[in-house]
Amino acid sequence: MAEGSRGAVLVTLPDREDAVELAEQLQEQGYEPCRVHRDMLAGEDDAEDADWVIEVLTGPHGGPAVFDEPHLGTLADNYGGFAVAE
């Protein structure tokens, strides 16, 4: 694990538009940065078979986003996704 990603939460969603929408909501709530990345599924050749990951490092409280993993997990679940701490 890279030093800079300690305490990060990765929110994974199946749809790009949902990932962008949720990232914007998270930024409005004070989470930062909320970078959206494409995560190709291992071993898959089809470009459509990808998940979208929102990388969240810091919560609105100024501490690591990992403290908010349950909240981020609930939000992800609303979009058919999940959240995991790094």
C-alpha positions as CSV (number, residue, x, y, z in Angstrom):
1,M,0.0,0.0,0.0
2,A,1.4,3.4,-0.9
3,E,2.0,5.9,1.9
4,G,-0.4,8.4,0.3
5,S,-3.3,6.0,0.1
6,R,-3.4,5.2,3.9
7,G,-6.9,5.6,5.2
8,A,-8.4,5.8,1.7
9,V,-11.7,4.2,0.8
10,L,-12.4,2.9,-2.6
11,V,-16.1,3.1,-3.6
12,T,-16.8,0.8,-6.5
13,L,-19.9,1.2,-8.8
14,P,-20.9,-0.6,-12.0
15,D,-22.0,2.5,-13.9
16,R,-19.8,5.5,-14.8
17,E,-22.6,8.1,-14.6
18,D,-23.5,6.9,-11.1
19,A,-19.8,7.1,-10.1
20,V,-19.5,10.7,-11.3
21,E,-22.8,11.7,-9.7
22,L,-21.8,10.1,-6.3
23,A,-18.3,11.7,-6.5
24,E,-19.9,15.1,-6.9
25,Q,-22.2,14.4,-3.9
26,L,-19.2,13.3,-1.8
27,Q,-17.3,16.5,-2.7
28,E,-20.3,18.6,-1.7
29,Q,-20.3,16.8,1.6
30,G,-16.7,17.7,2.2
31,Y,-14.9,14.5,1.1
32,E,-11.7,14.9,-1.0
33,P,-10.4,14.2,-3.4
34,C,-13.1,12.2,-5.1
35,R,-11.2,10.8,-8.1
36,V,-13.1,8.5,-10.5
37,H,-11.1,5.8,-12.1
38,R,-12.0,3.0,-14.5
39,D,-11.1,-0.4,-13.2
40,M,-11.0,-3.1,-15.8
41,L,-11.9,-6.5,-14.5
42,A,-9.0,-8.9,-14.5
43,G,-8.9,-11.2,-17.5
44,E,-11.8,-9.6,-19.4
45,D,-11.3,-8.4,-23.0
46,D,-14.6,-6.6,-23.3
47,A,-14.1,-2.9,-22.7
48,E,-17.7,-2.6,-21.4
49,D,-16.9,-5.0,-18.6
50,A,-15.4,-2.4,-16.2
51,D,-16.2,-1.0,-12.8
52,W,-15.8,2.6,-11.8
53,V,-13.9,3.4,-8.6
54,I,-14.1,6.6,-6.6
55,E,-11.0,7.1,-4.6
56,V,-11.7,9.0,-1.4
57,L,-8.8,10.0,0.9
58,T,-10.1,12.5,3.4
59,G,-13.5,12.9,5.1
60,P,-15.3,16.1,5.9
61,H,-13.9,15.9,9.4
62,G,-10.4,16.3,8.0
63,G,-9.3,12.8,9.0
64,P,-8.8,9.7,6.9
65,A,-11.9,8.6,4.9
66,V,-11.6,5.2,6.4
67,F,-13.4,6.6,9.5
68,D,-16.4,7.0,7.3
69,E,-16.3,3.6,5.6
70,P,-19.8,2.5,6.9
71,H,-21.4,5.7,5.5
72,L,-19.6,5.4,2.2
73,G,-20.6,1.7,2.0
74,T,-24.2,2.6,2.5
75,L,-24.1,5.3,-0.3
76,A,-22.3,2.8,-2.6
77,D,-25.0,0.2,-1.8
78,N,-27.7,2.6,-3.0
79,Y,-26.0,2.6,-6.4
80,G,-25.5,-1.2,-6.5
81,G,-21.8,-0.9,-5.5
82,F,-19.6,-1.4,-2.4
83,A,-16.8,0.4,-0.5
84,V,-13.6,-1.0,0.9
85,A,-10.9,0.5,3.0
86,E,-7.3,0.5,1.6
